[in-house]
Amino acid sequence: MKIALTNKPEMKFLSLLKQFITNPWIGALASLAIIIPSLYIILDDVTVLRKEYILLIISFPIYLKSLKKIFDEILDTPDDTLN
């Protein structure tokens, strides 16, 4: 009996999806894509309770977490690799 060490397409897709989800730049861009339109809708009439308030409550911490990851990566890299 032989064990084949092949990369199945499903496993490759899952690893790419994991890299995509854990990328802090994607998190920052996605949360900004939610925050900016929500602010435009909310500022149209502030007195009305809208679903955009919930979107802001969810997306703003994601944005801050992504920025923290990005700045931590920048600060943790040695100065040699920045050139």
Stockholm file with secondary structure:
# STOCKHOLM 1.0

chainA/1-83         MKIALTNKPEMKFLSLLKQFITNPWIGALASLAIIIPSLYIILDDVTVLRKEYILLIISFPIYLKSLKKIFDEILDTPDDTLN
#=GR chainA/1-83 SS CCCCCCCCHHHHHHHHHHHHHHCHHHHHHHHHHHHHHHHHHHHHCTTSCCHHHHHHHHHHHHHHHHHHHHHHHHHHSCGGGGC
#=GC SS_cons        CCCCCCCCHHHHHHHHHHHHHHCHHHHHHHHHHHHHHHHHHHHHCTTSCCHHHHHHHHHHHHHHHHHHHHHHHHHHSCGGGGC
//
